[in-house]
C-alpha cells in the first residue's frame, strides 16, 4: 500500500483506521499510518472521534451472571431429556426463525393452485336443478318417441291388409 | 478492554480444545460440556445482553444457546470454530427475539423510533442509582441507547468486533455474509456512533 494515499479515500483500506483505533494494527503499519495522520486532517479527525467512541463503549460493563445460571440450564436439559417428543418439538420451534418458511409456503400454495387450475374437477350441479333439467329432456325425448311410435303404428295399420292378402 | 478476552483472543489456540471437548460431549461426556459452559458462558451472556439489553431475557436466550449446543451434540462436526458456531446460534436467537418484540410492539412504535432500532427496555436493568453515580449512569445510558439504535446486524457486528474482539473473517462467518459486507457494516455503525457520541469528547465520560 502506498501511504501517500489516504486510507479513507479507498474502500479497501478504510478498515485500517478501524484496526488502528482497535489497537489491532501491527506495529509497522501503525507507524506508517501515524506518519500519514500527521499530515492528514481527515484521518486525524477520524482517529480522534473513533477514540471517543472506543472509550465510551469501554464504559459499558455487562451485568453479572446469575449464580444459578448453570443449575437452571441443567434443569432445562434434564427436563428436555424427559419431555415427550411433541414438547421437545414445540421447544425447538419456540425460537425458530419462521421467515424462510413463508416463501416456501407461498410456493407450495402457488403450485397447488396451478395444479387445481390445470386439473379441474367435475362440476357439482345443484341436485334440484339437475333433476329438473333431466326431466325436461326426458319429456322431450319421450314425446318424440311417442310420436315416432304412433307414426309407425299408422304405417303398420295402413300396410296390414294389402300385406295379408299378398301372403294368402 | 475488559470483556471477551478469554473467548476469542485465545480462540485460535483453543480451537482444537473446544472442538475436542465438543466431540467428547458427542460421545456422552457431560463433564466436557460443563467445561465448555464454564468457558463460554460469560461471553455469550454478555453478547446477548448487549444485543437485547435485558438481563433476564439475555440469560434465557443464553440458556437456549447452550441447550441447543447440547441437543446438537449427536450431530456435531467440527467444520468451523466452536465459537463461530456458538455465536451464530446466539446471534440468530437474539435477532429473532428482537424481531419478535418489534412485531409485538407494532408499527407505531417503529415509526416513532425509526427503522432498525431495537425496542428500548425501560425497566429490567435499571437499578436504583445513588446520587453521585447518576451522571455516569446517564452517560452510560447514552452509550447503551446509541448501540440500541443501530440496526440489528450493525449492532451485532459492533459487539463482536469491539467486545469479543473477533476478526472480520469470524464475524462474517457468524453473520453469514462476506468480509467486505462486515467491514461495511462496521464502518457505517461506527460512523453512526461517532456522530451520536461525539458530545462525550467535550464533556468527558465521567
HADDOCK unambig.tbl for C-alpha pairs under 7 A between the chains (distance, minus, plus):
assign (segid A and resid 15 and name CA) (segid B and resid 183 and name CA) 6.67 0.50 0.50
assign (segid A and resid 49 and name CA) (segid B and resid 194 and name CA) 5.90 0.50 0.50
assign (segid A and resid 49 and name CA) (segid B and resid 198 and name CA) 6.68 0.50 0.50
assign (segid A and resid 50 and name CA) (segid B and resid 194 and name CA) 6.28 0.50 0.50
assign (segid A and resid 52 and name CA) (segid B and resid 198 and name CA) 6.96 0.50 0.50
assign (segid A and resid 52 and name CA) (segid B and resid 200 and name CA) 6.99 0.50 0.50
assign (segid A and resid 52 and name CA) (segid B and resid 201 and name CA) 5.87 0.50 0.50
assign (segid A and resid 53 and name CA) (segid B and resid 193 and name CA) 6.57 0.50 0.50
assign (segid A and resid 53 and name CA) (segid B and resid 194 and name CA) 5.92 0.50 0.50
assign (segid A and resid 53 and name CA) (segid B and resid 197 and name CA) 6.36 0.50 0.50
assign (segid A and resid 56 and name CA) (segid B and resid 143 and name CA) 6.62 0.50 0.50
assign (segid A and resid 56 and name CA) (segid B and resid 205 and name CA) 6.93 0.50 0.50
assign (segid A and resid 57 and name CA) (segid B and resid 143 and name CA) 6.63 0.50 0.50
assign (segid A and resid 58 and name CA) (segid B and resid 1 and name CA) 6.38 0.50 0.50
assign (segid A and resid 59 and name CA) (segid B and resid 140 and name CA) 6.83 0.50 0.50
assign (segid A and resid 60 and name CA) (segid B and resid 140 and name CA) 6.42 0.50 0.50
assign (segid A and resid 62 and name CA) (segid B and resid 46 and name CA) 5.88 0.50 0.50
assign (segid A and resid 73 and name CA) (segid B and resid 63 and name CA) 5.83 0.50 0.50
assign (segid A and resid 77 and name CA) (segid B and resid 67 and name CA) 6.43 0.50 0.50
assign (segid A and resid 95 and name CA) (segid B and resid 93 and name CA) 6.48 0.50 0.50
assign (segid A and resid 97 and name CA) (segid B and resid 96 and name CA) 6.42 0.50 0.50
